[in-house]
């Protein structure tokens, strides 16, 4: 029986390739709304970020998500990511 291929994605902060399930997807919808995509299937431009607090901090400091999604990122989104990183 064939083994299934695991989809890999790159963290925008640390540039490390990881399994898609290990990363959090942040998506900018066609309307310009930025949110955390828990399903991984929302339509729009997406960027992947590690669950590591260091990666979240680096993305916030260097405005990596803003450049990838080409829009302003609200501060509460980073708070939501930081809260989510402690539970996983």
Biopython code that builds the backbone (N, CA, C, O; Angstrom):
import numpy as np
from Bio.PDB.StructureBuilder import StructureBuilder

atoms = [
    (1, "UNK", "N", (0.836, -1.186, 0.000)),
    (1, "UNK", "CA", (0.000, 0.000, 0.000)),
    (1, "UNK", "C", (0.884, 1.254, 0.000)),
    (1, "UNK", "O", (1.906, 1.306, 0.685)),
    (2, "UNK", "N", (0.479, 2.242, -0.766)),
    (2, "UNK", "CA", (1.257, 3.479, -0.878)),
    (2, "UNK", "C", (1.137, 4.333, 0.376)),
    (2, "UNK", "O", (0.076, 4.406, 0.996)),
    (3, "UNK", "N", (2.244, 4.978, 0.739)),
    (3, "UNK", "CA", (2.189, 5.930, 1.852)),
    (3, "UNK", "C", (1.790, 7.283, 1.296)),
    (3, "UNK", "O", (2.190, 7.664, 0.196)),
    (4, "UNK", "N", (0.997, 8.000, 2.071)),
    (4, "UNK", "CA", (0.509, 9.304, 1.624)),
    (4, "UNK", "C", (1.596, 10.354, 1.761)),
    (4, "UNK", "O", (2.372, 10.348, 2.717)),
    (5, "UNK", "N", (1.638, 11.249, 0.797)),
    (5, "UNK", "CA", (2.603, 12.342, 0.814)),
    (5, "UNK", "C", (2.127, 13.398, 1.808)),
    (5, "UNK", "O", (0.964, 13.802, 1.778)),
    (6, "UNK", "N", (3.019, 13.844, 2.685)),
    (6, "UNK", "CA", (2.678, 14.857, 3.681)),
    (6, "UNK", "C", (2.942, 16.228, 3.082)),
    (6, "UNK", "O", (4.071, 16.517, 2.685)),
    (7, "UNK", "N", (1.899, 17.099, 3.006)),
    (7, "UNK", "CA", (2.119, 18.437, 2.453)),
    (7, "UNK", "C", (3.036, 19.265, 3.345)),
    (7, "UNK", "O", (2.832, 19.355, 4.556)),
    (8, "UNK", "N", (4.047, 19.866, 2.729)),
    (8, "UNK", "CA", (5.021, 20.676, 3.461)),
    (8, "UNK", "C", (4.826, 22.154, 3.121)),
    (8, "UNK", "O", (4.487, 22.508, 1.992)),
    (9, "UNK", "N", (5.046, 23.006, 4.123)),
    (9, "UNK", "CA", (4.965, 24.450, 3.944)),
    (9, "UNK", "C", (6.140, 25.092, 4.671)),
    (9, "UNK", "O", (6.727, 24.492, 5.571)),
    (10, "UNK", "N", (6.479, 26.323, 4.272)),
    (10, "UNK", "CA", (7.609, 27.036, 4.866)),
    (10, "UNK", "C", (7.097, 28.115, 5.816)),
    (10, "UNK", "O", (6.214, 28.900, 5.467)),
    (11, "UNK", "N", (7.662, 28.142, 7.016)),
    (11, "UNK", "CA", (7.343, 29.193, 7.987)),
    (11, "UNK", "C", (7.931, 30.501, 7.460)),
    (11, "UNK", "O", (9.096, 30.544, 7.065)),
    (12, "UNK", "N", (7.129, 31.567, 7.452)),
    (12, "UNK", "CA", (7.598, 32.848, 6.911)),
    (12, "UNK", "C", (8.611, 33.521, 7.827)),
    (12, "UNK", "O", (9.350, 34.398, 7.380)),
    (13, "UNK", "N", (8.664, 33.133, 9.099)),
    (13, "UNK", "CA", (9.594, 33.755, 10.044)),
    (13, "UNK", "C", (10.952, 33.057, 10.038)),
    (13, "UNK", "O", (11.974, 33.703, 9.811)),
    (14, "UNK", "N", (10.975, 31.742, 10.285)),
    (14, "UNK", "CA", (12.254, 31.026, 10.401)),
    (14, "UNK", "C", (12.690, 30.355, 9.101)),
    (14, "UNK", "O", (13.797, 29.820, 9.031)),
    (15, "UNK", "N", (11.837, 30.374, 8.064)),
    (15, "UNK", "CA", (12.137, 29.800, 6.746)),
    (15, "UNK", "C", (12.369, 28.287, 6.792)),
    (15, "UNK", "O", (13.050, 27.736, 5.927)),
    (16, "UNK", "N", (11.803, 27.617, 7.800)),
    (16, "UNK", "CA", (11.973, 26.177, 7.949)),
    (16, "UNK", "C", (10.789, 25.444, 7.334)),
    (16, "UNK", "O", (9.640, 25.830, 7.544)),
    (17, "UNK", "N", (11.069, 24.382, 6.571)),
    (17, "UNK", "CA", (10.010, 23.567, 5.978)),
    (17, "UNK", "C", (9.477, 22.602, 7.039)),
    (17, "UNK", "O", (10.241, 21.883, 7.682)),
    (18, "UNK", "N", (8.162, 22.601, 7.209)),
    (18, "UNK", "CA", (7.517, 21.712, 8.178)),
    (18, "UNK", "C", (6.239, 21.165, 7.575)),
    (18, "UNK", "O", (5.759, 21.660, 6.556)),
    (19, "UNK", "N", (5.689, 20.139, 8.210)),
    (19, "UNK", "CA", (4.413, 19.587, 7.779)),
    (19, "UNK", "C", (3.333, 20.657, 7.961)),
    (19, "UNK", "O", (3.345, 21.408, 8.935)),
    (20, "UNK", "N", (2.410, 20.711, 7.015)),
    (20, "UNK", "CA", (1.358, 21.735, 7.021)),
    (20, "UNK", "C", (0.594, 21.770, 8.346)),
    (20, "UNK", "O", (0.211, 22.842, 8.815)),
    (21, "UNK", "N", (0.372, 20.600, 8.950)),
    (21, "UNK", "CA", (-0.386, 20.530, 10.207)),
    (21, "UNK", "C", (0.362, 21.120, 11.395)),
    (21, "UNK", "O", (-0.252, 21.452, 12.410)),
    (22, "UNK", "N", (1.684, 21.255, 11.281)),
    (22, "UNK", "CA", (2.495, 21.815, 12.362)),
    (22, "UNK", "C", (2.516, 23.342, 12.339)),
    (22, "UNK", "O", (3.041, 23.966, 13.261)),
    (23, "UNK", "N", (1.953, 23.945, 11.299)),
    (23, "UNK", "CA", (1.999, 25.392, 11.135)),
    (23, "UNK", "C", (0.607, 26.003, 11.235)),
    (23, "UNK", "O", (-0.400, 25.322, 11.039)),
    (24, "UNK", "N", (0.566, 27.297, 11.541)),
    (24, "UNK", "CA", (-0.681, 28.052, 11.588)),
    (24, "UNK", "C", (-0.771, 28.871, 10.310)),
    (24, "UNK", "O", (0.201, 29.515, 9.914)),
    (25, "UNK", "N", (-1.934, 28.851, 9.660)),
    (25, "UNK", "CA", (-2.120, 29.629, 8.433)),
    (25, "UNK", "C", (-2.828, 30.932, 8.765)),
    (25, "UNK", "O", (-3.874, 30.935, 9.414)),
    (26, "UNK", "N", (-2.253, 32.031, 8.316)),
    (26, "UNK", "CA", (-2.873, 33.342, 8.441)),
    (26, "UNK", "C", (-3.277, 33.723, 7.030)),
    (26, "UNK", "O", (-2.468, 33.644, 6.105)),
    (27, "UNK", "N", (-4.530, 34.139, 6.860)),
    (27, "UNK", "CA", (-5.055, 34.375, 5.520)),
    (27, "UNK", "C", (-5.617, 35.795, 5.383)),
    (27, "UNK", "O", (-6.232, 36.332, 6.304)),
    (28, "UNK", "N", (-5.384, 36.385, 4.200)),
    (28, "UNK", "CA", (-6.021, 37.655, 3.855)),
    (28, "UNK", "C", (-7.086, 37.326, 2.822)),
    (28, "UNK", "O", (-6.783, 36.870, 1.719)),
    (29, "UNK", "N", (-8.343, 37.564, 3.196)),
    (29, "UNK", "CA", (-9.455, 37.239, 2.308)),
    (29, "UNK", "C", (-9.479, 38.208, 1.128)),
    (29, "UNK", "O", (-8.832, 39.254, 1.174)),
    (30, "UNK", "N", (-10.217, 37.868, 0.075)),
    (30, "UNK", "CA", (-10.324, 38.787, -1.074)),
    (30, "UNK", "C", (-10.885, 40.166, -0.689)),
    (30, "UNK", "O", (-10.659, 41.146, -1.400)),
    (31, "UNK", "N", (-11.612, 40.240, 0.431)),
    (31, "UNK", "CA", (-12.155, 41.511, 0.912)),
    (31, "UNK", "C", (-11.115, 42.313, 1.703)),
    (31, "UNK", "O", (-11.356, 43.471, 2.044)),
    (32, "UNK", "N", (-9.963, 41.701, 1.995)),
    (32, "UNK", "CA", (-8.895, 42.383, 2.721)),
    (32, "UNK", "C", (-8.879, 42.107, 4.214)),
    (32, "UNK", "O", (-8.085, 42.705, 4.941)),
    (33, "UNK", "N", (-9.734, 41.219, 4.682)),
    (33, "UNK", "CA", (-9.803, 40.875, 6.103)),
    (33, "UNK", "C", (-8.735, 39.831, 6.444)),
    (33, "UNK", "O", (-8.603, 38.824, 5.748)),
    (34, "UNK", "N", (-7.978, 40.073, 7.513)),
    (34, "UNK", "CA", (-6.911, 39.159, 7.928)),
    (34, "UNK", "C", (-7.390, 38.349, 9.129)),
    (34, "UNK", "O", (-7.916, 38.907, 10.093)),
    (35, "UNK", "N", (-7.204, 37.015, 9.065)),
    (35, "UNK", "CA", (-7.629, 36.159, 10.172)),
    (35, "UNK", "C", (-6.777, 34.897, 10.219)),
    (35, "UNK", "O", (-6.056, 34.578, 9.274)),
    (36, "UNK", "N", (-6.876, 34.183, 11.348)),
    (36, "UNK", "CA", (-6.201, 32.896, 11.500)),
    (36, "UNK", "C", (-7.113, 31.845, 10.880)),
    (36, "UNK", "O", (-8.297, 31.769, 11.208)),
    (37, "UNK", "N", (-6.565, 31.046, 9.996)),
    (37, "UNK", "CA", (-7.332, 30.017, 9.291)),
    (37, "UNK", "C", (-7.102, 28.678, 9.976)),
    (37, "UNK", "O", (-6.086, 28.023, 9.746)),
    (38, "UNK", "N", (-8.046, 28.274, 10.814)),
    (38, "UNK", "CA", (-7.903, 27.009, 11.541)),
    (38, "UNK", "C", (-8.146, 25.801, 10.639)),
    (38, "UNK", "O", (-7.565, 24.739, 10.863)),
    (39, "UNK", "N", (-8.993, 25.950, 9.627)),
    (39, "UNK", "CA", (-9.300, 24.825, 8.742)),
    (39, "UNK", "C", (-8.227, 24.619, 7.675)),
    (39, "UNK", "O", (-8.045, 23.506, 7.183)),
    (40, "UNK", "N", (-7.517, 25.688, 7.318)),
    (40, "UNK", "CA", (-6.506, 25.599, 6.267)),
    (40, "UNK", "C", (-7.103, 25.644, 4.878)),
    (40, "UNK", "O", (-6.413, 25.371, 3.896)),
    (41, "UNK", "N", (-8.394, 25.989, 4.783)),
    (41, "UNK", "CA", (-9.079, 25.949, 3.495)),
    (41, "UNK", "C", (-9.765, 27.255, 3.111)),
    (41, "UNK", "O", (-10.452, 27.313, 2.091)),
    (42, "UNK", "N", (-9.590, 28.300, 3.911)),
    (42, "UNK", "CA", (-10.211, 29.580, 3.563)),
    (42, "UNK", "C", (-9.605, 30.118, 2.281)),
    (42, "UNK", "O", (-8.421, 29.921, 2.008)),
    (43, "UNK", "N", (-10.432, 30.801, 1.494)),
    (43, "UNK", "CA", (-9.901, 31.364, 0.255)),
    (43, "UNK", "C", (-9.167, 32.667, 0.550)),
    (43, "UNK", "O", (-9.534, 33.408, 1.461)),
    (44, "UNK", "N", (-8.144, 32.929, -0.222)),
    (44, "UNK", "CA", (-7.362, 34.143, -0.050)),
    (44, "UNK", "C", (-5.884, 33.840, 0.003)),
    (44, "UNK", "O", (-5.468, 32.686, -0.095)),
    (45, "UNK", "N", (-5.095, 34.885, 0.157)),
    (45, "UNK", "CA", (-3.639, 34.748, 0.209)),
    (45, "UNK", "C", (-3.237, 34.300, 1.612)),
    (45, "UNK", "O", (-3.644, 34.911, 2.600)),
    (46, "UNK", "N", (-2.448, 33.246, 1.701)),
    (46, "UNK", "CA", (-2.077, 32.693, 2.994)),
    (46, "UNK", "C", (-0.592, 32.758, 3.264)),
    (46, "UNK", "O", (0.227, 32.797, 2.345)),
    (47, "UNK", "N", (-0.261, 32.767, 4.541)),
    (47, "UNK", "CA", (1.127, 32.699, 4.999)),
    (47, "UNK", "C", (1.151, 31.756, 6.194)),
    (47, "UNK", "O", (0.235, 31.764, 7.016)),
    (48, "UNK", "N", (2.193, 30.947, 6.288)),
    (48, "UNK", "CA", (2.297, 29.964, 7.355)),
    (48, "UNK", "C", (3.314, 30.399, 8.389)),
    (48, "UNK", "O", (4.354, 30.974, 8.064)),
    (49, "UNK", "N", (2.988, 30.108, 9.662)),
    (49, "UNK", "CA", (3.833, 30.522, 10.774)),
    (49, "UNK", "C", (3.916, 29.386, 11.789)),
    (49, "UNK", "O", (2.915, 28.729, 12.074)),
    (50, "UNK", "N", (5.122, 29.155, 12.338)),
    (50, "UNK", "CA", (5.328, 28.129, 13.369)),
    (50, "UNK", "C", (4.515, 28.464, 14.619)),
    (50, "UNK", "O", (4.076, 29.599, 14.807)),
    (51, "UNK", "N", (4.327, 27.468, 15.457)),
    (51, "UNK", "CA", (3.663, 27.666, 16.748)),
    (51, "UNK", "C", (4.635, 28.206, 17.784)),
    (51, "UNK", "O", (4.231, 28.550, 18.895)),
    (52, "UNK", "N", (5.916, 28.283, 17.429)),
    (52, "UNK", "CA", (6.954, 28.726, 18.361)),
    (52, "UNK", "C", (6.784, 30.205, 18.720)),
    (52, "UNK", "O", (6.611, 31.040, 17.833)),
    (53, "UNK", "N", (6.834, 30.530, 20.014)),
    (53, "UNK", "CA", (6.741, 31.947, 20.421)),
    (53, "UNK", "C", (7.831, 32.811, 19.793)),
    (53, "UNK", "O", (7.596, 33.987, 19.511)),
    (54, "UNK", "N", (9.021, 32.247, 19.569)),
    (54, "UNK", "CA", (10.117, 33.003, 18.957)),
    (54, "UNK", "C", (9.784, 33.394, 17.512)),
    (54, "UNK", "O", (10.111, 34.499, 17.078)),
    (55, "UNK", "N", (9.144, 32.504, 16.781)),
    (55, "UNK", "CA", (8.761, 32.792, 15.394)),
    (55, "UNK", "C", (7.671, 33.855, 15.339)),
    (55, "UNK", "O", (7.692, 34.730, 14.473)),
    (56, "UNK", "N", (6.722, 33.775, 16.262)),
    (56, "UNK", "CA", (5.640, 34.760, 16.309)),
    (56, "UNK", "C", (6.220, 36.134, 16.624)),
    (56, "UNK", "O", (5.835, 37.132, 16.015)),
    (57, "UNK", "N", (7.146, 36.179, 17.575)),
    (57, "UNK", "CA", (7.793, 37.442, 17.957)),
    (57, "UNK", "C", (8.608, 38.012, 16.799)),
    (57, "UNK", "O", (8.579, 39.216, 16.544)),
    (58, "UNK", "N", (9.332, 37.144, 16.102)),
    (58, "UNK", "CA", (10.141, 37.582, 14.960)),
    (58, "UNK", "C", (9.248, 38.125, 13.839)),
    (58, "UNK", "O", (9.566, 39.146, 13.231)),
    (59, "UNK", "N", (8.136, 37.444, 13.570)),
    (59, "UNK", "CA", (7.208, 37.890, 12.535)),
    (59, "UNK", "C", (6.622, 39.255, 12.883)),
    (59, "UNK", "O", (6.424, 40.099, 12.010)),
    (60, "UNK", "N", (6.348, 39.457, 14.169)),
    (60, "UNK", "CA", (5.797, 40.725, 14.647)),
    (60, "UNK", "C", (6.830, 41.841, 14.530)),
    (60, "UNK", "O", (6.522, 42.933, 14.053)),
    (61, "UNK", "N", (8.057, 41.560, 14.969)),
    (61, "UNK", "CA", (9.116, 42.561, 14.989)),
    (61, "UNK", "C", (9.545, 42.986, 13.575)),
    (61, "UNK", "O", (9.721, 44.173, 13.301)),
    (62, "UNK", "N", (9.709, 41.999, 12.687)),
    (62, "UNK", "CA", (10.197, 42.283, 11.331)),
    (62, "UNK", "C", (9.067, 42.541, 10.327)),
    (62, "UNK", "O", (9.326, 42.795, 9.151)),
    (63, "UNK", "N", (7.803, 42.474, 10.801)),
    (63, "UNK", "CA", (6.621, 42.691, 9.957)),
    (63, "UNK", "C", (6.607, 41.758, 8.744)),
    (63, "UNK", "O", (6.279, 42.162, 7.628)),
    (64, "UNK", "N", (6.973, 40.500, 8.995)),
    (64, "UNK", "CA", (7.048, 39.498, 7.933)),
    (64, "UNK", "C", (5.662, 39.211, 7.349)),
    (64, "UNK", "O", (5.512, 39.103, 6.132)),
    (65, "UNK", "N", (4.653, 39.090, 8.210)),
    (65, "UNK", "CA", (3.301, 38.804, 7.727)),
    (65, "UNK", "C", (2.773, 39.947, 6.869)),
    (65, "UNK", "O", (2.105, 39.717, 5.861)),
    (66, "UNK", "N", (3.071, 41.173, 7.272)),
    (66, "UNK", "CA", (2.616, 42.337, 6.494)),
    (66, "UNK", "C", (3.174, 42.296, 5.079)),
    (66, "UNK", "O", (2.459, 42.602, 4.124)),
    (67, "UNK", "N", (4.438, 41.925, 4.931)),
    (67, "UNK", "CA", (5.030, 41.880, 3.592)),
    (67, "UNK", "C", (4.485, 40.708, 2.770)),
    (67, "UNK", "O", (4.272, 40.849, 1.566)),
    (68, "UNK", "N", (4.259, 39.560, 3.403)),
    (68, "UNK", "CA", (3.733, 38.401, 2.674)),
    (68, "UNK", "C", (2.281, 38.574, 2.268)),
    (68, "UNK", "O", (1.890, 38.200, 1.162)),
    (69, "UNK", "N", (1.483, 39.139, 3.161)),
    (69, "UNK", "CA", (0.056, 39.295, 2.870)),
    (69, "UNK", "C", (-0.268, 40.643, 2.212)),
    (69, "UNK", "O", (-1.398, 40.878, 1.782)),
    (70, "UNK", "N", (0.730, 41.517, 2.140)),
    (70, "UNK", "CA", (0.596, 42.836, 1.510)),
    (70, "UNK", "C", (-0.557, 43.655, 2.092)),
    (70, "UNK", "O", (-1.336, 44.267, 1.360)),
    (71, "UNK", "N", (-0.648, 43.653, 3.417)),
    (71, "UNK", "CA", (-1.659, 44.439, 4.129)),
    (71, "UNK", "C", (-1.211, 44.664, 5.569)),
    (71, "UNK", "O", (-0.276, 44.015, 6.037)),
    (72, "UNK", "N", (-1.869, 45.574, 6.268)),
    (72, "UNK", "CA", (-1.572, 45.872, 7.668)),
    (72, "UNK", "C", (-2.131, 44.742, 8.539)),
    (72, "UNK", "O", (-3.255, 44.288, 8.323)),
    (73, "UNK", "N", (-1.354, 44.296, 9.509)),
    (73, "UNK", "CA", (-1.776, 43.214, 10.408)),
    (73, "UNK", "C", (-2.192, 43.817, 11.744)),
    (73, "UNK", "O", (-1.391, 44.506, 12.377)),
    (74, "UNK", "N", (-3.432, 43.574, 12.192)),
    (74, "UNK", "CA", (-3.868, 44.111, 13.489)),
    (74, "UNK", "C", (-3.127, 43.457, 14.656)),
    (74, "UNK", "O", (-2.777, 42.278, 14.597)),
    (75, "UNK", "N", (-2.891, 44.234, 15.715)),
    (75, "UNK", "CA", (-2.150, 43.741, 16.891)),
    (75, "UNK", "C", (-2.869, 42.578, 17.573)),
    (75, "UNK", "O", (-2.218, 41.689, 18.121)),
    (76, "UNK", "N", (-4.210, 42.573, 17.545)),
    (76, "UNK", "CA", (-4.948, 41.496, 18.204)),
    (76, "UNK", "C", (-4.728, 40.144, 17.521)),
    (76, "UNK", "O", (-4.910, 39.102, 18.151)),
    (77, "UNK", "N", (-4.343, 40.146, 16.251)),
    (77, "UNK", "CA", (-4.050, 38.891, 15.564)),
    (77, "UNK", "C", (-2.792, 38.253, 16.152)),
    (77, "UNK", "O", (-2.739, 37.037, 16.339)),
    (78, "UNK", "N", (-1.783, 39.073, 16.444)),
    (78, "UNK", "CA", (-0.559, 38.557, 17.073)),
    (78, "UNK", "C", (-0.868, 38.030, 18.474)),
    (78, "UNK", "O", (-0.313, 37.012, 18.889)),
    (79, "UNK", "N", (-1.751, 38.718, 19.207)),
    (79, "UNK", "CA", (-2.157, 38.245, 20.542)),
    (79, "UNK", "C", (-2.849, 36.890, 20.439)),
    (79, "UNK", "O", (-2.619, 36.000, 21.258)),
    (80, "UNK", "N", (-3.698, 36.743, 19.425)),
    (80, "UNK", "CA", (-4.413, 35.487, 19.205)),
    (80, "UNK", "C", (-3.413, 34.362, 18.881)),
    (80, "UNK", "O", (-3.567, 33.234, 19.349)),
    (81, "UNK", "N", (-2.399, 34.681, 18.085)),
    (81, "UNK", "CA", (-1.372, 33.679, 17.756)),
    (81, "UNK", "C", (-0.570, 33.290, 18.988)),
    (81, "UNK", "O", (-0.261, 32.114, 19.184)),
    (82, "UNK", "N", (-0.224, 34.292, 19.836)),
    (82, "UNK", "CA", (0.550, 34.017, 21.037)),
    (82, "UNK", "C", (-0.231, 33.158, 22.025)),
    (82, "UNK", "O", (0.343, 32.276, 22.665)),
    (83, "UNK", "N", (-1.520, 33.402, 22.156)),
    (83, "UNK", "CA", (-2.356, 32.593, 23.053)),
    (83, "UNK", "C", (-2.472, 31.164, 22.530)),
    (83, "UNK", "O", (-2.453, 30.205, 23.302)),
    (84, "UNK", "N", (-2.590, 31.037, 21.217)),
    (84, "UNK", "CA", (-2.694, 29.716, 20.592)),
    (84, "UNK", "C", (-1.413, 28.917, 20.684)),
    (84, "UNK", "O", (-1.452, 27.687, 20.711)),
    (85, "UNK", "N", (-0.261, 29.603, 20.733)),
    (85, "UNK", "CA", (1.023, 28.899, 20.761)),
    (85, "UNK", "C", (1.283, 28.217, 22.105)),
    (85, "UNK", "O", (2.035, 27.244, 22.166)),
    (86, "UNK", "N", (0.674, 28.712, 23.176)),
    (86, "UNK", "CA", (0.891, 28.105, 24.488)),
    (86, "UNK", "C", (0.051, 26.862, 24.696)),
    (86, "UNK", "O", (0.386, 26.022, 25.532)),
    (87, "UNK", "N", (-1.056, 26.727, 23.937)),
    (87, "UNK", "CA", (-1.938, 25.571, 24.116)),
    (87, "UNK", "C", (-1.489, 24.368, 23.319)),
    (87, "UNK", "O", (-1.886, 23.247, 23.635)),
    (88, "UNK", "N", (-0.673, 24.560, 22.294)),
    (88, "UNK", "CA", (-0.291, 23.412, 21.451)),
    (88, "UNK", "C", (0.949, 22.712, 21.958)),
    (88, "UNK", "O", (1.393, 21.733, 21.358)),
]
sb = StructureBuilder()
sb.init_structure("model")
sb.init_model(0)
sb.init_chain("A")
sb.init_seg("    ")
for serial, (resi, resn, name, xyz) in enumerate(atoms, 1):
    if name == "N":
        sb.init_residue(resn, " ", resi, " ")
    sb.init_atom(name, np.array(xyz, "f"), 0.0, 1.0, " ", f" {name:<3s}", serial, name[0])
structure = sb.get_structure()
